[in-house]
């Protein structure tokens, strides 16, 4: 909120400040204020393309093994395997 005066008392007391507005990579509505830290890692067209290429090139071996484990219907073993490779259960479930 922009202040008129930089005084210590009154309704609009304090330092002059500006609101943090949604960045250029905002999802839909620019009037909603989003902290810049929340925009980190937002999927834009280029980053999505790069991630898909990396997943295509690097992710083949463990994805293939996970698919084989799921075909044999050992879901728990597949989840544990993916958790070990990806780091967290949430990533493994995806």
C-alpha positions as CSV (number, residue, x, y, z in Angstrom):
1,X,0.0,0.0,0.0
2,X,1.5,3.3,-1.0
3,X,1.6,5.9,1.8
4,X,1.2,9.6,1.3
5,X,3.4,10.8,4.1
6,X,6.2,9.2,6.0
7,X,5.1,10.1,9.5
8,X,5.1,8.1,12.8
9,X,1.5,8.6,13.8
10,X,-2.0,8.6,12.3
11,X,-4.0,6.4,9.9
12,X,-1.3,6.1,7.2
13,X,1.8,6.0,9.4
14,X,5.0,4.3,8.5
15,X,7.4,4.0,5.6
16,X,6.3,4.3,2.0
17,X,5.9,0.8,0.5
18,X,4.5,-0.8,-2.6
19,X,2.6,-4.0,-2.8
20,X,4.2,-7.0,-4.3
21,X,2.3,-7.7,-7.5
22,X,2.0,-10.9,-9.4
23,X,5.0,-11.4,-11.7
24,X,5.0,-11.8,-15.5
25,X,4.4,-15.5,-15.1
26,X,1.2,-15.1,-13.2
27,X,-1.3,-18.0,-13.7
28,X,-4.5,-16.1,-14.4
29,X,-5.4,-12.9,-12.5
30,X,-2.7,-10.2,-12.1
31,X,-4.7,-8.5,-9.4
32,X,-4.0,-11.3,-6.9
33,X,-0.7,-10.7,-5.1
34,X,1.6,-13.6,-5.2
35,X,5.0,-13.6,-3.4
36,X,7.9,-14.0,-5.9
37,X,9.1,-17.1,-4.1
38,X,5.8,-18.8,-5.1
39,X,6.6,-18.2,-8.8
40,X,9.8,-20.2,-8.6
41,X,9.6,-23.4,-10.6
42,X,6.4,-22.4,-12.3
43,X,5.9,-24.4,-15.5
44,X,6.3,-22.3,-18.5
45,X,6.4,-23.6,-22.0
46,X,10.2,-23.8,-22.3
47,X,10.8,-25.3,-18.8
48,X,8.1,-28.0,-19.5
49,X,9.8,-28.8,-22.8
50,X,13.2,-29.1,-21.1
51,X,11.9,-31.3,-18.3
52,X,10.1,-33.6,-20.9
53,X,13.3,-34.0,-22.8
54,X,15.4,-34.8,-19.7
55,X,12.7,-37.3,-18.5
56,X,12.8,-38.9,-21.9
57,X,16.5,-39.3,-22.0
58,X,17.4,-40.0,-18.3
59,X,14.2,-41.5,-16.9
60,X,14.0,-44.5,-19.1
61,X,15.8,-47.2,-17.0
62,X,14.0,-46.7,-13.7
63,X,10.6,-46.1,-15.3
64,X,11.0,-49.3,-17.3
65,X,11.8,-51.2,-14.1
66,X,8.8,-49.6,-12.3
67,X,6.5,-50.6,-15.1
68,X,7.7,-54.2,-14.9
69,X,7.1,-54.3,-11.2
70,X,3.6,-53.0,-11.7
71,X,2.9,-55.6,-14.4
72,X,3.9,-58.3,-11.9
73,X,1.5,-56.6,-9.5
74,X,4.0,-55.9,-6.8
75,X,2.8,-52.3,-6.1
76,X,4.5,-52.0,-2.8
77,X,7.9,-53.0,-4.2
78,X,7.4,-50.5,-7.1
79,X,6.6,-47.7,-4.7
80,X,9.6,-48.4,-2.5
81,X,11.8,-48.6,-5.6
82,X,10.6,-45.3,-6.9
83,X,10.8,-43.7,-3.5
84,X,14.4,-44.6,-3.3
85,X,15.1,-43.1,-6.8
86,X,13.0,-40.0,-6.5
87,X,13.4,-39.1,-2.8
88,X,9.9,-38.8,-1.5
89,X,6.7,-40.9,-1.4
90,X,4.7,-38.1,-2.9
91,X,7.0,-37.9,-6.0
92,X,7.0,-41.7,-6.2
93,X,3.1,-41.9,-6.2
94,X,3.0,-39.5,-9.1
